[in-house]
Amino acid sequence: MSRTDTQEIVEFARKWQQFDGGPDEEIFVTFGLAPDEYFRRLQAILDDGAAALTPPVAGELASVCAHRLRRSTKRSGVDESAAA
């Protein structure tokens, strides 16, 4: 992922963090990605420390990622306990 891609993903995440990460349609239109892929990429950026964010902001974004990925898993009918 390029530095520009990383910046765009983080900027979008910051813009929508107070609104549960943003609408699925907006994520798809902006990045051409399914929401779960977008949140996996954002989580990887946060895990790598590739974005210059304060720990509280990074933690809030990580919480949004975790919530949206859990919600996506529940919607797809995947049993998380069976996947572990």
Secondary structure, DSSP 4 states (H G I P E B T S, - for coil): --HHHHHHHHHHHHHHGGGTT--HHHHHHHHSS-HHHHHHHHHHHHHHT-S---HHHHHHHHHHHHHHHHHHHHHTT--HHHH-
